């Protein structure tokens, strides 16, 4: 079976090659596509490059996923790994090795962003989770993260009922043990990203990459 690949992305650089700036890699949520997080990209600070990736699994026309949904909030790690590997491969192919990279994801994409950091803490400088969560269990790079405590942003709407409560609790417990966390909650916000959250993320990105 052919391994999943990220074949489509919208990027801030228009030339055929990356322009060398520190880079945010955006991962959308379940059932969306690479256009979904362009509003977030527009808030990112000048001096930062960005790429919004299309997840490799096609659900329907214009609808994509990083991994199938099995148990909400507790996906099978074997299902998660191919999508994460596909994102790693895209970064390796498109972004120079010495360029700092900060993955940021919404919902299911937040898990992908955190898995990129947890599986390759040597490659990524931190992560951003927007209404996202972390995978259960110990991951290969977790011991390194407990020592290094890289910066991680985690924002969540207080009216978000989509992410399973046990996944939220797991994430809230994981963050202070593995990261220097910046957390924010947004009253009245459901499972979406507000302009306020996007601006908070932009300030976090600036503090990490600039």
Number of C-alpha atoms within 10 A of each C-alpha: 3 4 9 16 19 20 12 14 17 15 20 17 14 9 8 7 10 17 15 15 19 20 24 25 23 31 31 29 27 20 17 20 23 22 15 17 22 16 13 19 22 14 16 21 17 11 12 19 20 24 23 26 24 28 30 22 19 16 13 10 9 12 16 21 23 29 24 16 15 10 9 12 22 16 17 15 13 9 14 19 17 18 24 26 19 19 28 18 13 18 19 12 10 12 19 16 12 9 17 18 26 25 29 31 27 27 23 28 30 27 30 33 31 26 26 24 26 24 20 17 20 11 18 19 18 28 31 31 28 28 27 28 32 24 22 15 9 9 13 12 17 22 15 16 22 16 11 13 18 19 21 26 21 24 21 27 20 15 14 17 10 14 17 14 13 13 18 17 12 16 19 16 11 18 20 14 15 21 20 17 20 16 15 15 14 16 10 9 15 16 18 15 20 16 11 10 22 20 16 18 25 20 14 20 25 14 10 18 19 12
